[in-house]
Amino acid sequence: MSMDILQLTKSFPGEEKYSLTDQVRRSSRSVGANLAEAWAKRRYVKSFVAKLIDSQGESFETTHWLDTAIAAKYMD
């Protein structure tokens, strides 16, 4: 998903580089990173669950930024 978002955001306007583009790229990459970290901490239930929750939060943030891009007509 993060690689698809990277390709998609290359067409976003230049004025969005440090706001929308960076935010959606960062949050989409963080989903996978948090899942990887959760897996490494799987023996520690509370840490594992906390990282899964962080991953879900980043996923929701990514959805928000993609919805914003759709509303701005940067993508459909």
MMTF fields as JSON, N, C-alpha, C and O atoms, coordinates in Angstrom:
{
  "mmtfVersion": "1.0.0",
  "mmtfProducer": "UNKNOWN",
  "numBonds": 303,
  "numAtoms": 304,
  "numGroups": 76,
  "numChains": 1,
  "numModels": 1,
  "chainsPerModel": [1],
  "groupsPerChain": [76],
  "chainIdList": ["A"],
  "bondAtomList": [4, 2, 8, 6, 12, 10, 16, 14, 20, 18, 24, 22, 28, 26, 32, 30, 36, 34, 40, 38, 44, 42, 48, 46, 52, 50, 56, 54, 60, 58, 64, 62, 68, 66, 72, 70, 76, 74, 80, 78, 84, 82, 88, 86, 92, 90, 96, 94, 100, 98, 104, 102, 108, 106, 112, 110, 116, 114, 120, 118, 124, 122, 128, 126, 132, 130, 136, 134, 140, 138, 144, 142, 148, 146, 152, 150, 156, 154, 160, 158, 164, 162, 168, 166, 172, 170, 176, 174, 180, 178, 184, 182, 188, 186, 192, 190, 196, 194, 200, 198, 204, 202, 208, 206, 212, 210, 216, 214, 220, 218, 224, 222, 228, 226, 232, 230, 236, 234, 240, 238, 244, 242, 248, 246, 252, 250, 256, 254, 260, 258, 264, 262, 268, 266, 272, 270, 276, 274, 280, 278, 284, 282, 288, 286, 292, 290, 296, 294, 300, 298],
  "bondOrderList": [1, 1, 1, 1, 1, 1, 1, 1, 1, 1, 1, 1, 1, 1, 1, 1, 1, 1, 1, 1, 1, 1, 1, 1, 1, 1, 1, 1, 1, 1, 1, 1, 1, 1, 1, 1, 1, 1, 1, 1, 1, 1, 1, 1, 1, 1, 1, 1, 1, 1, 1, 1, 1, 1, 1, 1, 1, 1, 1, 1, 1, 1, 1, 1, 1, 1, 1, 1, 1, 1, 1, 1, 1, 1, 1],
  "groupList": [{"groupName": "MET", "atomNameList": ["N", "CA", "C", "O"], "elementList": ["N", "C", "C", "O"], "formalChargeList": [0, 0, 0, 0], "bondAtomList": [1, 0, 2, 1, 3, 2], "bondOrderList": [1, 1, 2], "singleLetterCode": "M", "chemCompType": "L-PEPTIDE LINKING"}, {"groupName": "SER", "atomNameList": ["N", "CA", "C", "O"], "elementList": ["N", "C", "C", "O"], "formalChargeList": [0, 0, 0, 0], "bondAtomList": [1, 0, 2, 1, 3, 2], "bondOrderList": [1, 1, 2], "singleLetterCode": "S", "chemCompType": "L-PEPTIDE LINKING"}, {"groupName": "ASP", "atomNameList": ["N", "CA", "C", "O"], "elementList": ["N", "C", "C", "O"], "formalChargeList": [0, 0, 0, 0], "bondAtomList": [1, 0, 2, 1, 3, 2], "bondOrderList": [1, 1, 2], "singleLetterCode": "D", "chemCompType": "L-PEPTIDE LINKING"}, {"groupName": "ILE", "atomNameList": ["N", "CA", "C", "O"], "elementList": ["N", "C", "C", "O"], "formalChargeList": [0, 0, 0, 0], "bondAtomList": [1, 0, 2, 1, 3, 2], "bondOrderList": [1, 1, 2], "singleLetterCode": "I", "chemCompType": "L-PEPTIDE LINKING"}, {"groupName": "LEU", "atomNameList": ["N", "CA", "C", "O"], "elementList": ["N", "C", "C", "O"], "formalChargeList": [0, 0, 0, 0], "bondAtomList": [1, 0, 2, 1, 3, 2], "bondOrderList": [1, 1, 2], "singleLetterCode": "L", "chemCompType": "L-PEPTIDE LINKING"}, {"groupName": "GLN", "atomNameList": ["N", "CA", "C", "O"], "elementList": ["N", "C", "C", "O"], "formalChargeList": [0, 0, 0, 0], "bondAtomList": [1, 0, 2, 1, 3, 2], "bondOrderList": [1, 1, 2], "singleLetterCode": "Q", "chemCompType": "L-PEPTIDE LINKING"}, {"groupName": "THR", "atomNameList": ["N", "CA", "C", "O"], "elementList": ["N", "C", "C", "O"], "formalChargeList": [0, 0, 0, 0], "bondAtomList": [1, 0, 2, 1, 3, 2], "bondOrderList": [1, 1, 2], "singleLetterCode": "T", "chemCompType": "L-PEPTIDE LINKING"}, {"groupName": "LYS", "atomNameList": ["N", "CA", "C", "O"], "elementList": ["N", "C", "C", "O"], "formalChargeList": [0, 0, 0, 0], "bondAtomList": [1, 0, 2, 1, 3, 2], "bondOrderList": [1, 1, 2], "singleLetterCode": "K", "chemCompType": "L-PEPTIDE LINKING"}, {"groupName": "PHE", "atomNameList": ["N", "CA", "C", "O"], "elementList": ["N", "C", "C", "O"], "formalChargeList": [0, 0, 0, 0], "bondAtomList": [1, 0, 2, 1, 3, 2], "bondOrderList": [1, 1, 2], "singleLetterCode": "F", "chemCompType": "L-PEPTIDE LINKING"}, {"groupName": "PRO", "atomNameList": ["N", "CA", "C", "O"], "elementList": ["N", "C", "C", "O"], "formalChargeList": [0, 0, 0, 0], "bondAtomList": [1, 0, 2, 1, 3, 2], "bondOrderList": [1, 1, 2], "singleLetterCode": "P", "chemCompType": "L-PEPTIDE LINKING"}, {"groupName": "GLY", "atomNameList": ["N", "CA", "C", "O"], "elementList": ["N", "C", "C", "O"], "formalChargeList": [0, 0, 0, 0], "bondAtomList": [1, 0, 2, 1, 3, 2], "bondOrderList": [1, 1, 2], "singleLetterCode": "G", "chemCompType": "PEPTIDE LINKING"}, {"groupName": "GLU", "atomNameList": ["N", "CA", "C", "O"], "elementList": ["N", "C", "C", "O"], "formalChargeList": [0, 0, 0, 0], "bondAtomList": [1, 0, 2, 1, 3, 2], "bondOrderList": [1, 1, 2], "singleLetterCode": "E", "chemCompType": "L-PEPTIDE LINKING"}, {"groupName": "TYR", "atomNameList": ["N", "CA", "C", "O"], "elementList": ["N", "C", "C", "O"], "formalChargeList": [0, 0, 0, 0], "bondAtomList": [1, 0, 2, 1, 3, 2], "bondOrderList": [1, 1, 2], "singleLetterCode": "Y", "chemCompType": "L-PEPTIDE LINKING"}, {"groupName": "VAL", "atomNameList": ["N", "CA", "C", "O"], "elementList": ["N", "C", "C", "O"], "formalChargeList": [0, 0, 0, 0], "bondAtomList": [1, 0, 2, 1, 3, 2], "bondOrderList": [1, 1, 2], "singleLetterCode": "V", "chemCompType": "L-PEPTIDE LINKING"}, {"groupName": "ARG", "atomNameList": ["N", "CA", "C", "O"], "elementList": ["N", "C", "C", "O"], "formalChargeList": [0, 0, 0, 0], "bondAtomList": [1, 0, 2, 1, 3, 2], "bondOrderList": [1, 1, 2], "singleLetterCode": "R", "chemCompType": "L-PEPTIDE LINKING"}, {"groupName": "ALA", "atomNameList": ["N", "CA", "C", "O"], "elementList": ["N", "C", "C", "O"], "formalChargeList": [0, 0, 0, 0], "bondAtomList": [1, 0, 2, 1, 3, 2], "bondOrderList": [1, 1, 2], "singleLetterCode": "A", "chemCompType": "L-PEPTIDE LINKING"}, {"groupName": "ASN", "atomNameList": ["N", "CA", "C", "O"], "elementList": ["N", "C", "C", "O"], "formalChargeList": [0, 0, 0, 0], "bondAtomList": [1, 0, 2, 1, 3, 2], "bondOrderList": [1, 1, 2], "singleLetterCode": "N", "chemCompType": "L-PEPTIDE LINKING"}, {"groupName": "TRP", "atomNameList": ["N", "CA", "C", "O"], "elementList": ["N", "C", "C", "O"], "formalChargeList": [0, 0, 0, 0], "bondAtomList": [1, 0, 2, 1, 3, 2], "bondOrderList": [1, 1, 2], "singleLetterCode": "W", "chemCompType": "L-PEPTIDE LINKING"}, {"groupName": "HIS", "atomNameList": ["N", "CA", "C", "O"], "elementList": ["N", "C", "C", "O"], "formalChargeList": [0, 0, 0, 0], "bondAtomList": [1, 0, 2, 1, 3, 2], "bondOrderList": [1, 1, 2], "singleLetterCode": "H", "chemCompType": "L-PEPTIDE LINKING"}],
  "groupTypeList": [0, 1, 0, 2, 3, 4, 5, 4, 6, 7, 1, 8, 9, 10, 11, 11, 7, 12, 1, 4, 6, 2, 5, 13, 14, 14, 1, 1, 14, 1, 13, 10, 15, 16, 4, 15, 11, 15, 17, 15, 7, 14, 14, 12, 13, 7, 1, 8, 13, 15, 7, 4, 3, 2, 1, 5, 10, 11, 1, 8, 11, 6, 6, 18, 17, 4, 2, 6, 15, 3, 15, 15, 7, 12, 0, 2],
  "groupIdList": [1, 2, 3, 4, 5, 6, 7, 8, 9, 10, 11, 12, 13, 14, 15, 16, 17, 18, 19, 20, 21, 22, 23, 24, 25, 26, 27, 28, 29, 30, 31, 32, 33, 34, 35, 36, 37, 38, 39, 40, 41, 42, 43, 44, 45, 46, 47, 48, 49, 50, 51, 52, 53, 54, 55, 56, 57, 58, 59, 60, 61, 62, 63, 64, 65, 66, 67, 68, 69, 70, 71, 72, 73, 74, 75, 76],
  "secStructList": [7, 2, 2, 2, 2, 2, 2, 2, 2, 6, 6, 1, 7, 4, 4, 4, 0, 0, 0, 0, 0, 2, 2, 2, 2, 2, 2, 2, 2, 2, 2, 2, 2, 2, 2, 2, 2, 2, 2, 2, 6, 6, 6, 1, 2, 2, 2, 2, 2, 2, 2, 2, 2, 2, 2, 2, 2, 2, 2, 2, 2, 2, 2, 2, 2, 2, 2, 2, 2, 2, 2, 6, 6, 1, 7, 7],
  "xCoordList": [0.818, 0.0, 0.867, 0.596, 1.899, 2.719, 3.411, 3.603, 3.783, 4.414, 3.406, 3.751, 2.163, 1.107, 0.872, 0.705, 0.859, 0.645, 1.814, 1.611, 3.017, 4.185, 4.016, 4.221, 3.649, 3.464, 2.324, 2.449, 1.232, 0.056, 0.363, -0.051, 1.083, 1.323, 2.348, 2.5, 3.042, 3.978, 3.263, 3.877, 1.972, 1.204, 0.509, -0.165, 0.662, 0.045, 0.74, 1.917, 0.034, 0.64, 1.84, 1.891, 2.783, 3.981, 3.695, 4.422, 2.644, 2.343, 1.888, 1.825, 1.574, 1.159, 2.33, 2.137, 3.533, 4.682, 4.907, 5.133, 4.853, 5.18, 3.949, 4.063, 2.799, 1.607, 0.957, 1.274, 0.089, -0.664, 0.23, 0.101, 1.118, 1.953, 2.805, 2.804, 3.531, 4.38, 3.576, 3.997, 2.425, 1.611, 1.079, 1.154, 0.545, -0.022, 1.079, 0.883, 2.22, 3.341, 3.815, 4.016, 3.993, 4.483, 3.519, 3.938, 2.238, 1.282, 1.143, 0.996, 1.187, 1.059, 2.266, 2.121, 3.453, 4.655, 4.649, 5.168, 4.072, 4.05, 3.174, 3.419, 2.165, 1.305, 2.15, 2.107, 2.913, 3.748, 4.842, 5.153, 5.429, 6.494, 5.968, 6.632, 4.779, 4.189, 3.813, 3.933, 3.364, 3.054, 4.322, 4.318, 5.397, 6.675, 7.15, 7.616, 7.029, 7.442, 6.546, 7.023, 5.254, 4.335, 4.75, 4.758, 5.092, 5.492, 6.732, 6.834, 7.666, 8.882, 8.586, 9.341, 7.499, 7.138, 6.004, 5.376, 5.745, 4.581, 4.588, 3.525, 5.749, 5.807, 5.311, 4.983, 5.259, 4.837, 3.478, 3.384, 2.443, 1.078, 0.721, 0.198, 0.993, 0.61, 1.353, 0.751, 2.63, 3.396, 2.911, 2.799, 2.624, 2.111, 0.795, 0.625, -0.118, -1.432, -1.278, -1.94, -0.418, -0.212, 0.274, -0.195, 1.198, 1.706, 0.637, 0.576, -0.196, -1.298, -2.266, -2.763, -2.528, -3.402, -2.764, -3.45, -1.451, -0.755, -0.882, -1.1, -0.748, -0.855, -2.252, -2.404, -3.248, -4.62, -4.831, -5.48, -4.291, -4.403, -3.762, -4.328, -2.592, -1.916, -2.716, -2.754, -3.346, -4.191, -5.37, -5.706, -5.987, -7.098, -6.617, -7.307, -5.416, -4.862, -4.623, -4.919, -4.096, -3.873, -5.187, -5.253, -6.224, -7.546, -8.017, -8.572, -7.796, -8.185, -7.469, -8.099, -6.139, -5.38, -5.793, -5.84, -6.091, -6.558, -7.922, -8.179, -8.798, -10.104, -9.922, -10.649, -8.945, -8.645, -8.175, -8.588, -7.318, -6.832, -7.963, -7.97, -8.907, -10.069, -10.923, -11.363, -11.148, -11.958, -11.311, -12.005, -9.975, -9.247, -9.104, -8.527, -9.628, -9.59, -8.161, -7.871, -7.278, -5.942, -5.929, -4.982, -6.983, -7.118, -8.607, -9.422, -8.943, -10.35, -10.456, -11.558],
  "yCoordList": [-1.187, 0.0, 1.259, 2.2, 1.276, 2.49, 2.782, 3.947, 1.755, 1.975, 2.511, 3.346, 2.031, 2.568, 4.045, 4.857, 4.387, 5.773, 6.643, 7.774, 6.126, 6.87, 7.235, 8.388, 6.271, 6.524, 7.508, 8.42, 7.32, 8.173, 9.624, 10.545, 9.823, 11.187, 11.945, 13.155, 11.267, 11.961, 12.949, 13.887, 12.737, 13.64, 14.762, 15.597, 14.791, 15.85, 17.182, 17.192, 18.291, 19.602, 19.884, 19.41, 20.646, 20.981, 21.673, 21.475, 22.487, 23.214, 22.282, 22.694, 21.039, 20.062, 19.225, 18.369, 19.458, 18.613, 18.485, 17.378, 19.58, 19.533, 19.416, 19.504, 19.224, 19.037, 17.706, 16.684, 17.7, 16.488, 15.351, 14.222, 15.628, 14.57, 13.886, 12.66, 14.678, 14.091, 13.363, 12.313, 13.908, 13.29, 11.921, 10.958, 11.838, 10.559, 9.527, 8.341, 9.969, 9.032, 8.518, 7.317, 9.427, 9.047, 8.088, 7.057, 8.426, 7.571, 6.206, 5.197, 6.156, 4.859, 3.966, 2.752, 4.562, 3.783, 3.312, 2.241, 4.104, 3.78, 2.563, 1.852, 2.319, 1.141, -0.122, -0.9, -0.323, -1.519, -1.569, -2.635, -0.419, -0.37, -0.775, -1.506, -0.298, -0.662, -2.139, -2.775, -2.681, -4.116, -4.946, -5.953, -4.521, -5.236, -5.17, -6.164, -4.006, -3.857, -4.675, -5.254, -4.721, -5.538, -7.002, -7.688, -7.473, -8.87, -9.17, -10.233, -8.236, -8.435, -8.481, -9.077, -7.857, -7.796, -8.758, -8.617, -9.716, -10.595, -11.39, -11.798, -11.62, -12.367, -11.546, -12.088, -10.228, -9.314, -8.755, -7.79, -9.366, -9.12, -7.634, -7.132, -6.935, -5.519, -4.694, -3.828, -4.943, -4.226, -4.58, -3.713, -5.85, -6.319, -5.623, -5.1, -5.627, -5.009, -3.5, -2.925, -2.866, -1.423, -1.083, -0.111, -1.859, -1.603, -1.871, -1.174, -2.875, -3.111, -1.928, -1.527, -1.38, -0.211, 0.994, 1.745, 1.178, 2.256, 2.093, 3.069, 0.87, 0.594, 0.934, 1.519, 0.563, 0.878, 2.395, 2.905, 3.106, 4.561, 5.189, 6.105, 4.708, 5.216, 4.887, 5.674, 3.733, 3.358, 4.324, 4.753, 4.659, 5.618, 6.994, 7.685, 7.383, 8.669, 8.659, 9.642, 7.568, 7.453, 7.6, 8.291, 6.954, 7.063, 8.515, 8.988, 9.209, 10.623, 11.438, 12.215, 11.257, 12.026, 11.674, 12.551, 10.405, 10.022, 10.632, 11.068, 10.667, 11.326, 12.815, 13.391, 13.428, 14.837, 15.035, 15.984, 14.144, 14.227, 14.053, 14.71, 13.187, 13.0, 14.276, 14.732, 14.839, 16.06, 17.23, 18.077, 17.263, 18.32, 18.0, 18.783, 16.853, 16.398, 16.129, 16.293, 15.716, 15.304, 13.867, 13.42, 13.151, 11.743, 11.407, 12.16, 10.281, 9.832, 8.421, 7.881],
  "zCoordList": [0.0, 0.0, 0.0, -0.745, 0.827, 0.899, -0.429, -0.779, -1.165, -2.464, -3.484, -4.319, -3.415, -4.29, -3.982, -4.893, -2.699, -2.294, -2.754, -3.195, -2.655, -3.124, -4.602, -4.983, -5.42, -6.85, -7.096, -7.912, -6.398, -6.569, -6.204, -6.907, -5.113, -4.629, -5.46, -5.294, -6.338, -7.224, -8.14, -8.65, -8.346, -9.202, -8.425, -9.027, -7.105, -6.303, -6.609, -6.968, -6.473, -6.737, -5.819, -4.684, -6.322, -5.566, -4.255, -3.281, -4.207, -2.961, -1.833, -0.675, -2.167, -1.151, -0.634, 0.229, -1.145, -0.803, 0.696, 1.185, 1.432, 2.857, 3.751, 4.973, 3.165, 3.983, 3.624, 4.233, 2.687, 2.361, 1.871, 2.342, 0.95, 0.365, 1.422, 1.53, 2.202, 3.243, 4.304, 4.791, 4.668, 5.715, 5.289, 6.052, 4.08, 3.638, 3.414, 3.68, 2.931, 2.765, 4.124, 4.302, 5.078, 6.402, 7.101, 7.627, 7.106, 7.819, 7.151, 7.842, 5.817, 5.141, 5.412, 5.557, 5.481, 5.798, 7.243, 7.558, 8.1, 9.521, 9.821, 10.796, 9.001, 9.208, 9.214, 10.167, 8.155, 8.04, 9.084, 9.616, 9.381, 10.387, 11.76, 12.495, 12.1, 13.391, 13.438, 14.485, 12.325, 12.293, 12.475, 13.183, 11.837, 11.993, 13.441, 13.997, 14.037, 15.428, 16.356, 17.332, 16.052, 16.853, 16.804, 17.826, 15.612, 15.471, 16.304, 16.917, 16.323, 17.113, 18.61, 19.378, 19.017, 20.437, 20.791, 21.841, 19.939, 20.108, 21.404, 21.872, 21.994, 23.259, 24.438, 25.494, 24.249, 25.306, 24.914, 24.155, 25.435, 24.959, 24.952, 23.957, 26.03, 26.081, 25.033, 24.399, 24.841, 23.818, 22.426, 21.56, 22.214, 20.93, 20.584, 19.482, 21.531, 21.306, 21.095, 20.231, 21.873, 21.726, 20.321, 19.728, 19.782, 18.436, 17.374, 16.361, 17.606, 16.673, 16.673, 15.62, 17.842, 17.951, 17.252, 16.558, 17.435, 16.735, 15.226, 14.509, 14.749, 13.325, 12.803, 11.731, 13.57, 13.174, 13.13, 12.217, 14.103, 14.115, 12.889, 12.292, 12.511, 11.315, 10.057, 9.111, 10.057, 8.92, 8.787, 7.684, 9.909, 9.879, 9.419, 8.669, 9.882, 9.445, 7.939, 7.259, 7.419, 5.974, 5.222, 4.205, 5.721, 5.098, 5.089, 4.097, 6.186, 6.253, 5.176, 4.459, 5.063, 4.081, 2.654, 1.791, 2.397, 1.06, 0.769, -0.354, 1.766, 1.598, 1.304, 0.496, 1.969, 1.717, 0.278, -0.389, -0.194, -1.575, -2.58, -3.621, -2.286, -3.165, -3.175, -4.23, -1.991, -1.897, -2.652, -3.216, -2.653, -3.37, -4.861, -5.616, -5.274, -6.664, -7.165, -8.35, -6.249, -6.641, -7.111, -7.758, -6.784, -7.183, -7.173, -6.641, -7.762, -7.727, -7.222, -7.126]
}
